[in-house]
Amino acid sequence: MEENLDLITSLPNEILKHIISMISFKEAVQTSTLSTSWRSLFSVLSVNIEQDLGQANTTQAKNKLEEIIKAFLQSGESLKLYLSLCNQPFAIATKGAHGELHLDFSVQKQLEKVPSNLSMILEQSSFSCPAFAYVKILQLKSVPNLVGNLVNDLFSSCQNLESLKLEKCFGLENLEIKTNGFLKSFEIADCRNIVRVEISAENLNFFSYEGAYAIIQLIEVPNLVDFALNLRDGSGNNAFDCEDALALLCSVKDVEILTMSSWLLEALCSSGVIFNQLDFQFNNLKELWCVCPKISSKIRDSLACFLNVTPSLEQLFVKIDETSTSPLEFPLSNQYWHEPHLWKDYATVKSSAYQLKDLKTIKIIGFKDEKDELLLMDLLLHYAINLKDMTVDSWRVSRIPYSQLIYVKVKYMLISCPNTSYYFVLTKAKNYNLN
């Protein structure tokens, strides 16, 4: 029997390097795990800086770091750079195709936790460097205090930057982004001490924030289409401010895709917010994601209240994520300002539901078959008068009265809906896709 030959791996290294140079950074890293021969294609460059960046003259330190990164970006061979500071691991820089650059400072033994008040200002400058013009996709991980301002200065001349991601920058407290350039995508993930974010980017199309509550101000983002605010860590170390949260929602009222945590909806409702009495609605919203640790009656009611200001909604996704923050009890303020059905019995909540004529698809991910989940399903079926498809995980949902159950001919899972006179019938969905 003939052995299966790996014709790709048997190609000359020059051709394999050319292949890797044509694919994205993520794909290149995945490919490098296939075999040692592929892994060896990642040419590695190691540089030691015999200088304490924290004590050196700012200009001198910036120039040194800038010189090293410039050389790395202009290198046609090296795809990975190991940076040491006084012979101690300091950072790893990885270069990918399509202008990707990843800077990872998490290799340091002791990351600084001192707040850095980092202010990144990304805008065209009078200085233009061909090496930095290469960078279109930039990811920064665990940026420490001592290089915060250096990173800011280094990349202020990235005039062609289209995508920026900040991850696990624990010392970061304040962030400011200003650009009239090409920036279209901006993500912040797990920067646990962040307090304030201010963004002015006229071409920004996608913004995602994941972590604890922070004050986020979107000054000028006229082209924003997709906005994600996953407050999976709750309030963190910050005090919740209802007015700031409402100002943020107002600034994104024209988006078409919105991701929100149930924590924020419940916090707003507990603060006395009446969504259908606000002076704005989400008239352009087509797709809504709600992320929650579990479905409780208050989360269910809060989501129901928010749906009252989404008249054009077409797709609704409810994701139950047990890794997000645990449900909190929010003290009620201005209790008598609430919509009459808030925190009341289910029949009152259901009778107050608005009809969403455009809502065609509902998906619930992480279904646990609990009472409040079933009542949410019932409530959403009441909202969506023209619904085409409801699925929970890989099951398609239909609602059948007790008296008609004998007419069901397909293989199914049967769940009794609390406080009603019918069952939910779950059948396996075809071509099911969470996305």
N, C-alpha and C positions, 0 to 999 in steps of 0.2 A: 504494500500500500504506500502510495506517495505521501510524503509529509506535506502539510499545508505550509506554503512559503509566505513569509511576510515580505512582500515585494516593496512596500514603502520603506521599512527599516533598512532594507538592503541598498537603498539609494546612497550615493555619495553624500558626505556631510554638507558640502556646499549647497546641494539641492535641498536637503532637509532644512538647513538654516533659512533658505529662501522661502520654504513652505511656512515655517514658523513666523517669519517676518510678515506674512500676509494674513495671519489670523489674529483674533483679539487676544488680549492678555490672559483673560480667563481660560480661553480655549488652549492657549499655549501652555499654561500651567497644568491643565488637565492632561494634555498630551505628554508632558514631561514625566508623568507618573507611570506611563505605560511600560517603559523599559529604561535601563541604564544608558542605552545608546541615545535615546531621545533626551534624557536628562543632561547628558554631556554637551548637548548643543547650546545650553545656556552658558555662554562665556561669562566668566566671573572676574570682576575687577575688585581688588582690595586696596583701600587707601587708609592710612593712619594719619590723623591730624595731631601734630605735636603742639597743641595749643588749647588752653582752657577757654572755650567760647564764652563762658559766663564771666570771666575776668578780663578778657582781651578787649582792646578797643573795638567798639561796635562796627565801625567801618572796616577795620582790618579783618575782623572775624567774618563779616558778611562777604567781603571780597574773597576770602579763602574758600568759604563754602560755595560761593557762586562759581569760582574757578573750577572746583572739582566737579560740580554738577554739570557745568557747561561741557567739560571734556567728556563726561559720561554720555550726555545726550548726543554729542557729535561723533561718538565712537560708533563705527559701523559694526563692530564685532560684539562688544560687551552688552549683555542684556540684563546683568545684575551687578550691583555695586555694594560691597560691604564696607561701611564707613566706621572707622574706629576713632575714638577720642582719647588720646594719651594711652593707647593700647587697650582700651576698654570698648566693648561693642557699643556702638552709638546709633546706627541707623542702617537700614537696608533699602536701597533704591532699585526698583525693577522697571525696566522699560519694555513696553509692548508695541505691537503694530498700531497703526491708526492714531499715533500721537498719544499713547497711554504712558503715564508715569505714576508709579506708586512709591510713596515714601513712608516707611514703617519705622517708627522710633521705639516700638515696644520691646526691642532686644535689650534695652538698657536694664541693668539689674535693679535700679531703684529709680522709678519714674517720679519726677517732682509732682507734688500735689499742690504747690503754691499757686493760687489763682493768677493767671497770666494776663487777664484783660486783653486778650488777643484781638486786634482789630485788623482784619484783612480787607484791603481796599483794592479790588481788582478793576482796574480801568486803564485805558491807554495812557502811556507815559511818553515823554519826549525821547526816552532811551529805548531803542529797539535792538534786541539781541536775536540773531537768527536761531540760536540754539533753543531759546525759550519759545520762539514762535512755533516750534515743533509740537509743543504740549497742547493737546486738545482735551484730554481726559486726565484729570489729576485726582488722586486719592491720597489723603494724609491720615495717618493712623498714629495715635498716641504722641502728638506733638508736645514736647516738654516746654516748660517756661523759658528755659535759656535760649531756645531757638525760635520762640514765637514770633518776635519782631523780625528776625532774620528771614524766616519763611515768608512773612508778609512782604518784605522788600524784594526777595528773590523772585517772587511770582507776580509782582505788580506789573511786570512787563510781558506777561503771558497774554498777548493781545488776541490770540486765537482760541482761548480756552472756552470749551463748550460744555464741559461737565466737571463738577467739583463735588467731592465727598469727603466729609470729616467724620472720623470714627474713633471712639474711645479716647478723645482728647480730654482727660479728666481734669486737667488744670485750667481748662478754658471756661471763662465766666462771661465774657462779652464778645460778640462777633458782629462785625459790620461788613457788608458786601455792597460795593458800589461799582457798577460797570455799565457802560453804554455799548459794550462789545457783543461777543457771540454767546455768552453764557446762557444755556438753555435748560440745564439740569443741575439741581443743587440738593444734596442730601446731608443730613446731620443724624448720626446714629450713636447712641450711648455715650454722650458727653454729659456725664451725670451732674456736674456742678454748674452747668450753663444757666445764666440768669436772664440774659437779654440777647435777642437776635434782631438785627435790622438789615433789611434787604431792599436794594434799589437796583433792578435789573430789567430793563425794558423788553428784552427778548426771552426772559425766563418762561419756560413752558411747563416745567415740572419741578415741584418742591416737596421734599419729604423730611419730616422731623419725627424721630423716634426716641423716647426717653421720658424724663420727668417734665412736669409743667414748667414753661418758661414764657416770658413776655416776648412775643414775636410780632414784629412790625414789618409789614410789606408796604413800602412807600410808593413804589412805582413799578408795578408788574402787570401791564395791560394785556400781555399775551399769555398769562397763566391759564392753563387748561386742566392740569392734574395736580391736586393738593392733598397731601397725606399728613395727618396729625395724629400719631399713635402715642398717646400718653400712657404707655404701658407701665411706667413707674409712678403713676399718680402725681401728687404734688411735689414729691421729692423734698428738697430743703426750701422750697419757695412757697410763699403764701398765695393762694388762689385769688385772682382779681377778676370779678365778673365783668367789669367794664372793659378791661383789656381783652378778655376772651371774646366778648361781643364785637369789639372793634376789629379783631382779627377775622372773625367770621364774616363781617360786613365787607372786608377787603377782598375776600375770596368768593363773594356771592355769585360771580359770573362764571365760575369753573364748570366744567362738564363732568369731571370725575373727582369724587371726594371720599377720603378715608378718614374716619373719626373714631376715637375711642369712646366707649360707653361712659367712661369715667367723666369726660368733659360734659356730655349730655346730662348726666345725673347731677353733676356739680352746678350746672346752669339752672336746671329745673329747681334744685333745692335752694338756689339763691333767689327764686321768685320770677325767673324769666318766663314770659308767655310768648312762645315762638310766633304764633299767628297774630300777635299784636306788635311785633317789631316793624320797623319802617323799611325792611328789606326782605326779599325772598330769594331762594336759589332757583330762579326761573329757567336757567340753562342746564341745570344738573340732570345728567342722564344716567350716571352710575354712582351708587353709594355703597361704601363698605363700612360696616360697624364692627369694631373689634372689642370683645368683652371677655372677662375671665369666666363668666357664667351668665345665664339668663335669670334675673330675679324680677320680681314684680315691678320694682322701681326702674330697672333698666328697660324693661318692656314698655312701661308707661312713658319714659323719657324719649325713647326712640319713636313711639307713636306721636308724641307732641312735635318732634322735629320733622316727621314726615308731612306734617301739615303745611310746611313751607317749601316743599319740593314738588310743585305741581306737574313738572314735565318728566319726572323720574321714570326710567324704563327698566333698570336693573338694580336689584337690591341684594347685597351679600351680607350675611351675618356670620362672623367668624368667632367661634368660642375658643379662646386661647387661654388655657389654664396657667401659662407661664407669665401672663401679664399680671398687673397689680391686683391684689385681692379686693373684693367689694368693700367699700367704706360707707359708713353711716354719715351722711352729710346733715348738719343741723339745718332745719328749715328756717329761713329768714323771710320776712314779709309774706307769711304763710297765706294770707288772704288775697294776695295778688296772683296766686296760681290759677291756671285754668281749672274749672270746677271739678274735672274728673281726675286730676292728679292725685295719686296715692289712694284712690277710692276703690270701690269694688269693681270687678272685671266687667260686669254688665254695663256699668256707667262708662267705663273706658271705651268699650266697644261701640256703644251708642253715639259716642262723640267723634268717632273716627271719620276722617275725610275720605273721599273716593279718589283714587289715583287712576285715571283713565288710561294713562300710557304705560303703567307698570305691567310688564309682560313676563319678567323672569325674576324668580326669588330662589336664592340658594342659602342654605344654612349648613355651615361647616363645623364639625365637632359636636354633633348631636348626641345628647346623653339620655334622651327619653324622660326628661323631668317635667313636672307639671307646668312650670312657667314657660318652658320651651314649647310645649304643646299649645298653651294659650296664646303665645306669640304667633305660632303658625296659624291658628284660627283667626287672630286679629288681622294678620297680613292678608289672609284670604278674603277678609271682609273689605280691606282697603282696595285690593287689586281686582276691580270688577271685570277687567278684560285679560286676566292672567292666562298665559299660555303654558307656563311650566314652573312648578315648584319642586325643588329637590332638597333632601337632607342627606348630606354625605353622598352616597351612591344610590340613594333611593328616590324614586319619583313619588310625589304625594298627590293623592286625590281624597276627596271627602265624600263619604257615603252615609246616608241615614241608616240607623239600625234596621229598619224595616226592609231595606233593599239589599242587605248584605248577601242574601242567598243568590242574587243574580251575578255576583262577581265570579268570573270563570278563570281568571289568570292566577298564577302563583303569587302570593302576597304576604306581607307582614301586617298584622292588625294591631292598631293602638286606639284605645278609647280616649276621646277628647274630654277632659274634665268640664263639668258644668254645661254640657251640651247633649243633644240627642243623636249624635252620629259618631262614626269611627273615622280615623285616618287610615287609609289603605296605602301601604308603601309597596311599590313594585320596583324591581331593578331597572335603573335608568340606562338607556343605551347611549354609547359615546359620551359618557359622563366626563366632564372636565371642570376642575375647580376654577380654572381661569376663564 
